[in-house]
């Protein structure tokens, strides 16, 4: 009676396992084909075929498991036709990876929510404690065609201005009630610096020519502007363009006297002209 009762209870416990979709057992061996045999206290051993080990066909189960290791897998069939329970490790890993991904997304969402709450708290605290006349350090964080954005820490200020150029990493200290006028001064300084830099570069690249030979030499060497006298004859301008690819660019209202003869034909000339190539 006792033997029959024990056998009955044992078989019932084995049958209960059939309701499990996932098992955990011990690796018995790994065959040369990459099949993993698993003992999970059932009347039949489990087998994980190589194709059910990983989505990566090049992955070798021997690199991750060895006999005696614990392994978890999902049940595909309780009888594979050869007396073994057919298992899938890659199916189990997929589910676990999805679970980990879901948990990560939840943590990321919680962190984003926490940061938003913290930022809102800091912004409210900033506006509650801001004082007129107090100096605040800011960093130019963004430059757009309509102005400049100044990062004050928890908030960003905007000063409207077009055609702005500025070093994004330069920090400035400005009192809040002087912000508008100070930025206006800075913008004027930026514009003046830009103009002075361009003017200096243009002057450095501008030479003077008194004859056609000198004109050609300067244009080929400096590749900038050339100041030269011109008689006003279109044939001379056409010849200069043909020989040097340079054209008349500007005839200043305030004329500079650098000679009395045309740089091309040598005839009397009263007009000083800036010449240059188009690039």
ABEGO torsion letter per residue (X at the ends): XAAAAAAAAAAAAAAAAAABABBBBBBABBBAAGBBBBBAGBABBBBBBAAAABABAABBAAAABBBGBBBBBBBABABAGAGBBBBBAAAAAAAAAAAAAAAAAAAAAAAAAAAAAAAAAAAAAAAAABBBGBBBBBBBABBBAAEBBBBAGABBBBBBBBGBBBBAABBBBBBAAAAAAAAAAAAAAAAAAAAAAAAAAAAAABBBBABAAAAAAAAAAAGBBBBBBBAGBAAAAAAAAAAAGBBBABBBABBBBAEABBAAAGBBBABBBBBBBBX
